[in-house]
Amino acid sequence: MLNNLKLRHLFALLMVLIVASATAIVAVAMTQMQAVVAQLQTASVSKGVLGAAQSSYTTTLLVGGIALAVLVVFSVAAFLLVNGRILKPLHFLATHFESIAKGDLTQRITRKSNNEIGQVFGSLQHMQDSLIKTFGHIRLSAAQLHAGNEGIAEGNSSLTARIEEQAAALQQTATSMEQLSSTVRQNADNAHQANQLAVTASNVAQRGGQAVGEVVSTMQGISASSSKIADIVGVIDSIAFQTNILALNAAVEAARAGEQGRGFAVVASEVRALAQRSAQAAREITGLIDDSVAKVNEGSGQVERAGATMQEIVDSVKRVTDIMGEISAATIEQSSGIDQVNLAISSMDSSTTYNAERVDETARSAIEMSKQSQALYEALNAYQLPESQVIDIEAQVKSQRAQTQKKAPLPHSTQALAAKRALPPRPLIVLNPQSSLL
């Protein structure tokens, strides 16, 4: 029960008990003195002793009353002093602590004395200033943390969107690279087949060139044989001419012999006719041989030109074979490079997917931190701070949010990205710039 009473009530009760005790003591003393005086009155004492006893009783009664009055005045003064110097400050401290407990930190404490109570007031004001500064920094940090988390959440959302776009672009690129790889492999197969066909054509052209060379050699042999035949025909023509001369001489001699040389003249005439036919045949053969030699010479020239053309064809086919070999090798290198690019794109796709998951987790964590910082900020808003602190905090929070919005990255244009995606993949063909078809 006493624990529920206030300190001033306990102190007033103590003063009442002290006054009551003093009153009781004085009353008991007066009663005893009164009993003594009564005994003295009944006893056979002198009037002088009785008068002295009565005078002592009266003096004691007066002194006791004065002492009781002084005690009452002292008690009231002590109560007022304790109430003004101790109880009221303690009550103010209790009320101030209740205000702080309710979150009101706007009330100021004025130190009115330098005693222990004044020191408590100074310590309480110092504690309140520290709380104001601490709560101000905490509110500022919570507000900045909330604004920063909002910026991080927005940045993570934008980053998530860009990573998703990048992942989609990588997937489309991977698909295009697969198609390009298939096309390059098909080109490699075609180039390999074309290389084989070019090698075969080169071999055929070389054999054709060899055949044309053999024909040229044969035509040259025919031309040489025709020259020899012309020489032989010339000999035959010379023999026919000499035979004709001899026949003429024999006819002349037969004419001189007369009748006796008539038979010899007939033989000479026949020999002459045969010599003339031989000469005519030799001239005809010579004409045919000359015509054949001319045609053989013309054919030899054509064959030589055909041989030169075949050599050019062989050289061109050889160059085509070399170029097709380079194309085949370049296509194989392209296929190998595209396979490496496919591996790199696959690795980038995996990394992008992993980054997207991590960014998603970071975004969720940032959102959760934003909620917690908002809850912390709202919880700290329950404490009423001085107006200057509130204005400074709001200004700094606005500055922090403005800086966060300035630093927030802008998302890329999806139309530009779609336009880039719509471009068809270009085929990659690497040729030796020093090679040519002619």
The 8 nearest C-alpha neighbors of each residue, nearest first, counted from 0:
[[1, 2, 3, 4, 5, 9, 8, 6],
 [0, 2, 4, 3, 9, 5, 6, 8],
 [1, 3, 0, 4, 5, 6, 9, 8],
 [2, 4, 1, 0, 5, 6, 9, 8],
 [5, 3, 1, 2, 8, 6, 9, 0],
 [4, 6, 8, 7, 9, 3, 2, 1],
 [5, 7, 9, 8, 10, 4, 86, 11],
 [8, 6, 10, 9, 5, 11, 86, 82],
 [7, 9, 11, 5, 10, 6, 12, 4],
 [10, 8, 12, 6, 7, 11, 13, 5],
 [9, 11, 13, 7, 12, 8, 6, 14],
 [12, 10, 8, 14, 13, 9, 7, 15],
 [11, 13, 9, 15, 10, 14, 8, 16],
 [12, 14, 10, 16, 11, 15, 9, 17],
 [15, 13, 17, 11, 16, 12, 74, 18],
 [16, 14, 12, 18, 13, 17, 19, 11],
 [15, 17, 19, 13, 14, 18, 20, 12],
 [16, 18, 14, 20, 15, 19, 21, 13],
 [19, 17, 21, 15, 20, 16, 22, 14],
 [20, 18, 22, 16, 21, 17, 15, 23],
 [19, 21, 23, 17, 22, 18, 16, 24],
 [22, 20, 24, 18, 23, 19, 25, 17],
 [23, 21, 19, 25, 20, 24, 26, 18],
 [22, 24, 26, 20, 21, 25, 19, 27],
 [23, 25, 21, 27, 26, 22, 20, 28],
 [26, 24, 28, 22, 27, 23, 29, 63],
 [27, 25, 23, 29, 28, 24, 22, 30],
 [26, 28, 30, 24, 29, 25, 23, 31],
 [29, 27, 25, 31, 30, 26, 32, 24],
 [30, 28, 32, 26, 31, 27, 33, 25],
 [31, 29, 33, 27, 28, 32, 26, 34],
 [30, 32, 34, 28, 33, 29, 27, 35],
 [33, 31, 29, 35, 34, 30, 28, 36],
 [32, 34, 30, 36, 31, 35, 29, 37],
 [35, 33, 31, 37, 32, 36, 30, 38],
 [34, 36, 32, 38, 37, 33, 39, 31],
 [37, 35, 39, 33, 38, 34, 40, 32],
 [38, 36, 34, 40, 39, 35, 33, 41],
 [39, 37, 35, 41, 40, 36, 42, 34],
 [38, 40, 36, 42, 37, 41, 35, 49],
 [39, 41, 37, 38, 42, 36, 49, 44],
 [42, 40, 38, 39, 37, 43, 44, 36],
 [43, 41, 39, 40, 44, 38, 37, 45],
 [42, 44, 41, 45, 39, 40, 46, 38],
 [45, 43, 42, 46, 39, 48, 49, 40],
 [44, 46, 47, 48, 49, 43, 50, 42],
 [45, 47, 49, 48, 50, 44, 51, 40],
 [46, 48, 50, 45, 49, 51, 44, 52],
 [49, 47, 51, 50, 45, 46, 52, 44],
 [48, 50, 46, 52, 51, 47, 53, 39],
 [51, 49, 53, 47, 52, 48, 46, 54],
 [50, 52, 54, 48, 49, 53, 55, 47],
 [53, 51, 55, 49, 50, 54, 56, 48],
 [52, 54, 56, 50, 55, 51, 57, 49],
 [53, 55, 51, 57, 56, 52, 50, 58],
 [56, 54, 52, 58, 53, 57, 59, 51],
 [57, 55, 53, 59, 54, 58, 60, 52],
 [56, 58, 60, 54, 55, 59, 53, 61],
 [59, 57, 55, 61, 60, 56, 62, 54],
 [58, 60, 62, 56, 61, 57, 63, 55],
 [59, 61, 57, 63, 58, 62, 56, 64],
 [62, 60, 58, 64, 59, 63, 65, 57],
 [61, 63, 65, 59, 64, 60, 66, 58],
 [64, 62, 66, 60, 61, 65, 59, 67],
 [65, 63, 67, 61, 66, 62, 68, 60],
 [64, 66, 68, 62, 67, 63, 69, 61],
 [67, 65, 63, 69, 68, 64, 62, 70],
 [66, 68, 70, 64, 65, 69, 63, 71],
 [67, 69, 65, 71, 70, 66, 64, 72],
 [70, 68, 66, 72, 71, 67, 73, 65],
 [71, 69, 67, 73, 68, 72, 74, 66],
 [70, 72, 74, 68, 69, 73, 67, 75],
 [73, 71, 69, 75, 74, 70, 76, 68],
 [74, 72, 70, 76, 71, 75, 77, 69],
 [73, 75, 77, 71, 72, 76, 14, 70],
 [74, 76, 78, 72, 77, 73, 79, 71],
 [77, 75, 73, 79, 78, 74, 80, 72],
 [76, 78, 80, 74, 75, 79, 73, 81],
 [79, 77, 75, 81, 76, 80, 82, 74],
 [78, 80, 82, 76, 77, 81, 83, 75],
 [81, 79, 77, 83, 82, 78, 84, 76],
 [80, 82, 78, 85, 84, 83, 79, 77],
 [81, 83, 86, 79, 80, 85, 78, 87],
 [84, 82, 80, 81, 87, 85, 79, 86],
 [83, 85, 81, 82, 80, 86, 88, 87],
 [86, 84, 81, 88, 82, 87, 83, 89],
 [85, 87, 82, 89, 88, 90, 81, 83],
 [86, 88, 90, 89, 83, 82, 85, 91],
 [89, 87, 91, 90, 85, 86, 92, 84],
 [88, 90, 92, 86, 91, 87, 85, 93],
 [89, 91, 87, 93, 88, 92, 86, 94],
 [92, 90, 88, 94, 89, 93, 95, 87],
 [91, 93, 89, 95, 90, 94, 96, 88],
 [92, 94, 90, 96, 91, 95, 89, 97],
 [93, 95, 91, 97, 92, 96, 90, 98],
 [96, 94, 98, 92, 97, 93, 91, 99],
 [95, 97, 99, 93, 98, 94, 92, 100],
 [96, 98, 100, 94, 95, 99, 101, 93],
 [99, 97, 95, 101, 103, 100, 96, 94],
 [100, 98, 102, 96, 103, 101, 97, 104],
 [99, 101, 97, 98, 102, 96, 103, 95],
 [102, 100, 98, 99, 103, 97, 382, 381],
 [103, 101, 382, 99, 100, 381, 383, 104],
 [104, 102, 383, 99, 98, 105, 382, 101],
 [103, 105, 384, 383, 106, 99, 102, 382],
 [104, 106, 385, 384, 103, 383, 107, 386],
 [107, 105, 104, 108, 103, 95, 98, 385],
 [106, 108, 105, 109, 124, 104, 127, 95],
 [109, 107, 124, 110, 106, 120, 121, 123],
 [110, 108, 111, 107, 120, 121, 124, 117],
 [109, 111, 117, 120, 112, 121, 108, 113],
 [112, 110, 109, 117, 113, 120, 116, 114],
 [113, 111, 117, 114, 110, 116, 118, 115],
 [112, 114, 117, 118, 115, 111, 116, 110],
 [115, 113, 117, 116, 112, 118, 119, 111],
 [114, 116, 118, 117, 119, 113, 112, 120],
 [117, 115, 119, 118, 114, 120, 85, 88],
 [118, 116, 112, 120, 113, 114, 119, 115],
 [117, 119, 115, 121, 120, 116, 122, 114],
 [118, 120, 116, 122, 117, 121, 123, 115],
 [119, 121, 117, 123, 118, 122, 110, 124],
 [122, 120, 118, 124, 123, 119, 125, 117],
 [121, 123, 125, 119, 124, 120, 126, 118],
 [122, 124, 126, 120, 121, 125, 119, 127],
 [123, 125, 127, 121, 126, 122, 108, 128],
 [126, 124, 122, 128, 127, 123, 121, 129],
 [125, 127, 123, 129, 124, 128, 122, 130],
 [126, 128, 130, 124, 129, 125, 131, 123],
 [129, 127, 131, 125, 130, 126, 124, 132],
 [128, 130, 126, 132, 127, 131, 133, 125],
 [129, 131, 127, 133, 128, 132, 134, 126],
 [132, 130, 128, 134, 129, 133, 135, 127],
 [131, 133, 135, 129, 130, 134, 128, 136],
 [134, 132, 130, 136, 135, 131, 129, 137],
 [135, 133, 137, 131, 136, 132, 130, 138],
 [136, 134, 132, 138, 133, 137, 131, 139],
 [135, 137, 139, 133, 134, 138, 140, 132],
 [136, 138, 134, 140, 139, 135, 141, 133],
 [139, 137, 141, 135, 140, 136, 134, 376],
 [138, 140, 136, 142, 137, 141, 392, 143],
 [139, 141, 137, 143, 138, 142, 144, 136],
 [140, 142, 144, 138, 139, 143, 372, 376],
 [143, 141, 145, 139, 144, 140, 138, 146],
 [144, 142, 146, 140, 145, 141, 147, 396],
 [145, 143, 141, 147, 142, 146, 140, 148],
 [144, 146, 142, 148, 369, 372, 143, 147],
 [147, 145, 143, 149, 148, 144, 400, 142],
 [148, 146, 144, 150, 149, 145, 143, 151],
 [149, 147, 151, 145, 369, 150, 146, 365],
 [148, 150, 152, 146, 147, 151, 145, 153],
 [151, 149, 147, 153, 148, 152, 403, 154],
 [150, 152, 148, 154, 149, 153, 155, 147],
 [151, 153, 149, 155, 150, 154, 362, 365],
 [154, 152, 156, 150, 155, 151, 149, 157],
 [155, 153, 151, 157, 156, 152, 158, 150],
 [154, 156, 158, 152, 157, 153, 362, 159],
 [155, 157, 159, 153, 154, 158, 152, 160],
 [156, 158, 154, 160, 155, 159, 410, 153],
 [159, 157, 155, 161, 160, 156, 154, 162],
 [160, 158, 156, 162, 157, 161, 155, 163],
 [159, 161, 163, 157, 158, 162, 164, 156],
 [162, 160, 164, 158, 163, 159, 165, 157],
 [161, 163, 165, 159, 164, 160, 166, 158],
 [162, 164, 166, 160, 165, 161, 159, 167],
 [165, 163, 161, 167, 162, 166, 168, 160],
 [166, 164, 162, 168, 163, 167, 161, 169],
 [165, 167, 163, 169, 168, 164, 162, 170],
 [166, 168, 164, 170, 165, 169, 163, 171],
 [169, 167, 165, 171, 166, 170, 172, 164],
 [170, 168, 172, 166, 171, 167, 173, 165],
 [171, 169, 173, 167, 172, 168, 166, 174],
 [170, 172, 174, 168, 173, 169, 175, 167],
 [173, 171, 169, 175, 170, 174, 168, 176],
 [172, 174, 176, 170, 171, 175, 169, 177],
 [175, 173, 171, 177, 172, 176, 170, 178],
 [176, 174, 172, 178, 177, 173, 179, 171],
 [175, 177, 179, 173, 178, 174, 180, 172],
 [178, 176, 180, 174, 175, 179, 173, 181],
 [179, 177, 175, 181, 176, 180, 182, 174],
 [178, 180, 176, 182, 177, 181, 183, 175],
 [179, 181, 177, 183, 182, 178, 176, 184],
 [180, 182, 178, 184, 179, 183, 177, 185],
 [181, 183, 179, 185, 180, 184, 186, 178],
 [184, 182, 186, 180, 185, 181, 187, 179],
 [185, 183, 187, 181, 186, 182, 180, 188],
 [184, 186, 182, 188, 187, 183, 189, 181],
 [187, 185, 183, 189, 184, 188, 190, 182],
 [186, 188, 184, 190, 330, 185, 189, 327],
 [189, 187, 191, 185, 186, 190, 192, 184],
 [190, 188, 186, 192, 191, 187, 193, 185],
 [189, 191, 193, 187, 327, 188, 192, 186],
 [190, 192, 194, 188, 189, 193, 327, 187],
 [193, 191, 195, 189, 194, 190, 196, 188],
 [194, 192, 190, 196, 195, 191, 197, 189],
 [195, 193, 197, 191, 323, 192, 196, 190],
 [194, 196, 198, 192, 193, 197, 199, 191],
 [197, 195, 193, 199, 198, 194, 200, 192],
 [196, 198, 200, 194, 320, 199, 195, 193],
 [199, 197, 201, 195, 196, 200, 320, 194],
 [198, 200, 196, 202, 197, 201, 195, 203],
 [201, 199, 197, 203, 202, 198, 204, 196],
 [202, 200, 198, 204, 316, 199, 203, 197],
 [201, 203, 205, 199, 200, 204, 198, 206],
 [204, 202, 200, 206, 205, 201, 207, 199],
 [205, 203, 207, 201, 313, 206, 202, 200],
 [204, 206, 208, 202, 207, 203, 313, 201],
 [205, 207, 209, 203, 208, 204, 210, 202],
 [208, 206, 204, 210, 205, 209, 203, 211],
 [209, 207, 205, 211, 206, 309, 210, 204],
 [208, 210, 212, 206, 207, 211, 205, 213],
 [211, 209, 207, 213, 212, 208, 206, 214],
 [212, 210, 214, 208, 213, 209, 306, 207],
 [213, 211, 209, 215, 210, 214, 208, 216],
 [212, 214, 216, 210, 215, 211, 217, 209],
 [215, 213, 217, 211, 216, 212, 218, 210],
 [216, 214, 212, 218, 213, 217, 302, 299],
 [215, 217, 213, 219, 214, 218, 212, 220],
 [218, 216, 214, 220, 219, 215, 213, 221],
 [219, 217, 221, 215, 220, 216, 299, 214],
 [218, 220, 222, 216, 217, 221, 215, 223],
 [221, 219, 217, 223, 218, 222, 224, 216],
 [222, 220, 218, 224, 223, 219, 225, 217],
 [221, 223, 219, 225, 220, 224, 292, 295],
 [222, 224, 220, 226, 221, 225, 219, 227],
 [225, 223, 221, 227, 226, 222, 220, 228],
 [226, 224, 228, 222, 227, 223, 221, 229],
 [225, 227, 229, 223, 224, 228, 222, 230],
 [226, 228, 224, 230, 225, 229, 231, 223],
 [229, 227, 225, 231, 230, 226, 232, 224],
 [230, 228, 232, 226, 227, 231, 233, 225],
 [229, 231, 233, 227, 228, 232, 226, 234],
 [230, 232, 228, 234, 233, 229, 235, 227],
 [233, 231, 235, 229, 234, 230, 281, 236],
 [234, 232, 236, 230, 231, 235, 229, 237],
 [233, 235, 237, 231, 232, 236, 238, 230],
 [236, 234, 232, 238, 233, 237, 239, 231],
 [237, 235, 233, 239, 278, 238, 234, 281],
 [236, 238, 234, 240, 235, 239, 233, 241],
 [237, 239, 235, 241, 236, 240, 242, 234],
 [240, 238, 274, 242, 236, 278, 237, 241],
 [239, 241, 237, 243, 242, 238, 236, 244],
 [240, 242, 244, 238, 243, 239, 245, 237],
 [243, 241, 239, 245, 244, 240, 274, 238],
 [244, 242, 246, 271, 240, 241, 274, 245],
 [245, 243, 241, 247, 246, 242, 248, 240],
 [244, 246, 248, 242, 243, 247, 249, 241],
 [247, 245, 267, 249, 243, 271, 248, 244],
 [248, 246, 250, 244, 245, 249, 243, 251],
 [247, 249, 245, 251, 246, 250, 244, 252],
 [248, 250, 246, 252, 247, 251, 267, 253],
 [251, 249, 253, 264, 247, 252, 248, 267],
 [252, 250, 248, 254, 249, 253, 247, 255],
 [251, 253, 249, 255, 250, 254, 248, 256],
 [254, 252, 260, 250, 256, 264, 255, 251],
 [255, 253, 251, 257, 252, 256, 250, 260],
 [254, 256, 252, 253, 257, 251, 260, 250],
 [255, 257, 260, 253, 254, 259, 252, 258],
 [258, 256, 259, 254, 260, 255, 261, 253],
 [259, 257, 261, 260, 256, 254, 262, 253],
 [258, 260, 257, 261, 256, 262, 253, 263],
 [259, 261, 253, 256, 263, 258, 257, 262],
 [262, 260, 264, 258, 263, 259, 253, 265],
 [263, 261, 265, 264, 260, 266, 259, 253],
 [262, 264, 266, 260, 261, 265, 267, 253],
 [263, 265, 267, 261, 250, 253, 262, 266],
 [266, 264, 268, 262, 267, 263, 269, 261],
 [267, 265, 263, 269, 268, 264, 270, 262],
 [266, 268, 264, 246, 270, 265, 269, 250],
 [269, 267, 265, 271, 266, 270, 264, 272],
 [270, 268, 272, 266, 271, 267, 273, 265],
 [271, 269, 267, 273, 268, 272, 274, 266],
 [270, 272, 274, 268, 243, 246, 269, 273],
 [273, 271, 269, 275, 274, 270, 268, 276],
 [272, 274, 270, 276, 275, 271, 277, 269],
 [273, 275, 239, 277, 271, 243, 272, 276],
 [274, 276, 278, 272, 277, 273, 279, 271],
 [275, 277, 279, 273, 278, 274, 280, 272],
 [278, 276, 274, 280, 275, 279, 239, 281],
 [277, 279, 281, 275, 236, 276, 239, 280],
 [278, 280, 276, 282, 281, 277, 275, 283],
 [281, 279, 283, 277, 282, 278, 284, 276],
 [280, 282, 278, 284, 279, 283, 236, 232],
 [283, 281, 285, 279, 280, 284, 278, 286],
 [282, 284, 280, 286, 285, 281, 287, 279],
 [285, 283, 287, 281, 286, 282, 288, 280],
 [284, 286, 282, 288, 283, 287, 281, 289],
 [287, 285, 289, 283, 284, 288, 290, 282],
 [288, 286, 284, 290, 289, 285, 291, 283],
 [287, 289, 291, 285, 290, 286, 292, 284],
 [288, 290, 292, 286, 287, 291, 285, 293],
 [289, 291, 287, 293, 288, 292, 286, 294],
 [292, 290, 288, 294, 293, 289, 295, 287],
 [291, 293, 295, 289, 294, 290, 288, 296],
 [294, 292, 296, 290, 291, 295, 289, 297],
 [293, 295, 297, 291, 296, 292, 298, 290],
 [296, 294, 292, 298, 297, 293, 291, 299],
 [295, 297, 299, 293, 294, 298, 292, 300],
 [296, 298, 294, 300, 295, 299, 293, 301],
 [299, 297, 295, 301, 300, 296, 294, 302],
 [298, 300, 296, 302, 297, 301, 218, 295],
 [301, 299, 303, 297, 298, 302, 304, 296],
 [302, 300, 298, 304, 303, 299, 305, 297],
 [301, 303, 305, 299, 304, 300, 215, 306],
 [302, 304, 306, 300, 305, 301, 299, 307],
 [303, 305, 307, 301, 306, 302, 308, 300],
 [306, 304, 302, 308, 303, 307, 309, 301],
 [305, 307, 303, 309, 304, 308, 211, 302],
 [306, 308, 310, 304, 309, 305, 303, 311],
 [309, 307, 305, 311, 310, 306, 312, 304],
 [308, 310, 312, 306, 311, 208, 307, 305],
 [311, 309, 313, 307, 312, 308, 306, 314],
 [310, 312, 308, 314, 309, 313, 315, 307],
 [313, 311, 309, 315, 310, 314, 316, 308],
 [312, 314, 310, 316, 204, 311, 315, 205],
 [313, 315, 317, 311, 312, 316, 310, 318],
 [316, 314, 312, 318, 317, 313, 311, 319],
 [317, 315, 319, 313, 201, 318, 314, 312],
 [316, 318, 320, 314, 315, 319, 201, 313],
 [317, 319, 321, 315, 320, 316, 322, 314],
 [320, 318, 316, 322, 317, 321, 436, 323],
 [321, 319, 317, 323, 197, 318, 322, 316],
 [320, 322, 318, 324, 319, 323, 317, 325],
 [323, 321, 325, 319, 324, 320, 326, 318],
 [324, 322, 326, 320, 194, 325, 321, 327],
 [323, 325, 321, 327, 322, 326, 194, 320],
 [324, 326, 322, 328, 323, 327, 329, 321],
 [327, 325, 323, 329, 324, 328, 330, 322],
 [326, 328, 324, 330, 190, 325, 329, 187],
 [327, 329, 325, 331, 330, 326, 324, 332],
 [330, 328, 332, 326, 331, 327, 429, 325],
 [331, 329, 333, 327, 187, 332, 328, 326],
 [330, 332, 334, 328, 333, 329, 327, 187],
 [333, 331, 329, 335, 330, 334, 336, 328],
 [334, 332, 330, 336, 331, 335, 337, 329],
 [333, 335, 331, 337, 332, 336, 183, 330],
 [334, 336, 332, 338, 333, 337, 331, 339],
 [337, 335, 333, 339, 338, 334, 332, 340],
 [336, 338, 340, 334, 339, 335, 333, 341],
 [339, 337, 341, 335, 336, 340, 334, 342],
 [338, 340, 342, 336, 337, 341, 343, 335],
 [341, 339, 337, 343, 342, 338, 344, 336],
 [340, 342, 338, 344, 339, 343, 345, 337],
 [341, 343, 345, 339, 340, 344, 346, 338],
 [342, 344, 340, 346, 345, 341, 347, 339],
 [345, 343, 347, 341, 346, 342, 348, 340],
 [344, 346, 348, 342, 343, 347, 341, 349],
 [345, 347, 343, 349, 344, 348, 350, 342],
 [348, 346, 344, 350, 349, 345, 351, 343],
 [349, 347, 345, 351, 346, 350, 344, 352],
 [348, 350, 346, 352, 347, 351, 353, 345],
 [351, 349, 347, 353, 352, 348, 354, 346],
 [350, 352, 354, 348, 353, 349, 347, 355],
 [351, 353, 355, 349, 354, 350, 348, 356],
 [354, 352, 350, 356, 351, 355, 349, 357],
 [355, 353, 351, 357, 356, 352, 358, 350],
 [356, 354, 352, 358, 353, 357, 351, 359],
 [355, 357, 359, 353, 354, 358, 360, 352],
 [358, 356, 354, 360, 359, 355, 361, 353],
 [359, 357, 361, 355, 360, 356, 354, 362],
 [360, 358, 362, 356, 357, 361, 355, 363],
 [359, 361, 357, 363, 358, 362, 364, 356],
 [362, 360, 358, 364, 359, 363, 365, 357],
 [361, 363, 365, 359, 360, 364, 152, 155],
 [362, 364, 366, 360, 365, 361, 367, 359],
 [365, 363, 361, 367, 362, 366, 368, 360],
 [366, 364, 368, 362, 367, 363, 148, 152],
 [367, 365, 369, 363, 364, 368, 362, 152],
 [366, 368, 364, 370, 369, 365, 363, 371],
 [369, 367, 365, 371, 370, 366, 372, 364],
 [368, 370, 366, 372, 145, 148, 367, 371],
 [371, 369, 373, 367, 368, 372, 374, 366],
 [370, 372, 374, 368, 373, 369, 375, 367],
 [371, 373, 375, 369, 145, 374, 370, 141],
 [374, 372, 376, 370, 371, 375, 369, 145],
 [373, 375, 371, 377, 372, 376, 378, 370],
 [376, 374, 372, 378, 373, 377, 371, 379],
 [375, 377, 373, 379, 378, 374, 141, 138],
 [376, 378, 380, 374, 379, 375, 373, 381],
 [377, 379, 375, 376, 380, 381, 374, 382],
 [380, 378, 376, 381, 377, 382, 375, 138],
 [379, 381, 377, 382, 378, 376, 383, 138],
 [380, 382, 379, 378, 102, 383, 377, 101],
 [383, 381, 102, 380, 379, 103, 384, 104],
 [382, 384, 103, 104, 102, 105, 381, 385],
 [385, 383, 104, 105, 382, 386, 131, 388],
 [386, 384, 105, 388, 387, 389, 383, 104],
 [385, 387, 389, 388, 390, 384, 105, 391],
 [388, 386, 390, 389, 385, 391, 384, 392],
 [387, 389, 391, 386, 390, 385, 392, 384],
 [388, 390, 386, 392, 387, 391, 393, 385],
 [391, 389, 387, 393, 392, 388, 394, 386],
 [392, 390, 394, 388, 389, 393, 395, 387],
 [393, 391, 389, 395, 394, 390, 139, 396],
 [392, 394, 396, 390, 395, 391, 397, 389],
 [395, 393, 397, 391, 396, 392, 390, 398],
 [394, 396, 398, 392, 397, 393, 399, 391],
 [395, 397, 399, 393, 398, 394, 143, 392],
 [396, 398, 400, 394, 395, 399, 393, 401],
 [397, 399, 395, 401, 396, 400, 402, 394],
 [400, 398, 396, 402, 397, 401, 395, 403],
 [401, 399, 403, 397, 402, 398, 146, 404],
 [400, 402, 398, 404, 403, 399, 397, 405],
 [403, 401, 405, 399, 400, 404, 406, 398],
 [402, 404, 400, 406, 401, 405, 150, 407],
 [403, 405, 407, 401, 406, 402, 400, 150],
 [406, 404, 402, 403, 407, 401, 408, 400],
 [405, 407, 403, 404, 402, 408, 150, 401],
 [406, 408, 404, 405, 154, 403, 409, 150],
 [409, 407, 406, 410, 154, 157, 405, 158],
 [408, 410, 411, 407, 157, 154, 406, 412],
 [411, 409, 157, 408, 412, 161, 160, 158],
 [412, 410, 413, 409, 161, 416, 415, 414],
 [411, 413, 414, 415, 416, 410, 417, 409],
 [412, 414, 416, 415, 417, 411, 164, 418],
 [415, 413, 417, 416, 412, 418, 419, 411],
 [416, 414, 418, 412, 417, 413, 419, 411],
 [415, 417, 413, 419, 414, 418, 420, 412],
 [418, 416, 420, 414, 419, 415, 413, 421],
 [419, 417, 415, 421, 420, 416, 414, 422],
 [420, 418, 416, 417, 421, 422, 415, 414],
 [419, 421, 417, 418, 422, 416, 168, 171],
 [420, 422, 418, 419, 417, 423, 416, 424],
 [421, 423, 420, 419, 424, 418, 425, 417],
 [424, 422, 421, 425, 420, 175, 419, 426],
 [425, 423, 422, 426, 175, 179, 176, 172],
 [424, 426, 423, 427, 179, 422, 428, 175],
 [427, 425, 428, 424, 179, 183, 182, 423],
 [426, 428, 425, 429, 333, 183, 330, 179],
 [429, 427, 426, 430, 330, 329, 326, 333],
 [428, 430, 329, 427, 431, 326, 330, 333],
 [431, 429, 432, 326, 428, 325, 329, 434],
 [430, 432, 433, 434, 429, 325, 322, 326],
 [431, 433, 434, 430, 435, 429, 322, 325],
 [434, 432, 431, 435, 430, 322, 436, 325],
 [435, 433, 431, 432, 322, 436, 430, 318],
 [436, 434, 437, 433, 318, 322, 319, 432],
 [435, 437, 319, 318, 315, 434, 322, 316],
 [436, 435, 315, 318, 319, 314, 434, 316]]
